[in-house]
């Protein structure tokens, strides 16, 4: 079991070692960063619209307080 654990740890570390070699230093100049930020903002706005509609419907669903009607007027009218 120790051999398998050691082998897995070595494989993970070996896979992580060259990952920084593929980093691009000019990401801010290329515009990819802005595309990523705008896509994230689009997702946030797309989730806010249904949430706002649900909240508005919830607020409209509260019962409206009507003035109290005397019982005599209800019995006489009906």
N, C-alpha and C positions, 0 to 999 in steps of 0.2 A: 504494500500500500504506500510505503514511503517513496518507492521508486516512481510510482504513477503520479503522486502528488508533486514530486520534484520535477518530473517531466512536464507536467501541466504548467507549473510555475515558470519553468524555463521557456516553454512555448509562448506563454503570454508575454513575458519580458522580451523575448526575441521579436515578437510582433509589434510591441510598443516602441522599440528602439528606433526604427527608421521613420517613424510617423512624422517627426518634425522636419525631415528632409523634404517633404512634399509641400511644406507651407509656402504660401505666396506672399511676398512682402508688399506687393502693390495692390492689395485688395481694396483699399480705400480709393485709389485712383481709378480703378477699373469700373466702378459703379455696381459691382455685384453686391456690395454691402448695402447699398440703398435699395436694391431690388428685394433683398431679404427683409429689410426693415419695413418696406411698404407692403410686402406680402403678409407679414405679421400683423400690421395695422389693419389690413383688409380682413383678416380673420377675426380680429377683435371687434371691428365694426359689424361684421356679419353676425356675430353672436349677440351684440347689443340690441339690434333691431327686434328680434323676437322676444328678448327679455323685456324690452320697453313695452311691447304690445301686451305681454302677459301682465305686467304691473298695471298698465292702464285699465285692462279688463278687470283686474282684481279690485282696483279702486272703484270702478263703476259698479261693481257687483255688490258693494255695501248697501244695506237697506237705507232708504231715505227716511229721515225722521219727519213724520207728518204731524200736524197739530192734533191734539187729542179732540176727538169728536164726542160730545156728550151722548150717553146711552139713550136718553129720551128721544133725541133726534133720530137715532138709528131705528128705534122701535116704531116711531110714528111714521117714518118714511117707508118702512118695509112691511 
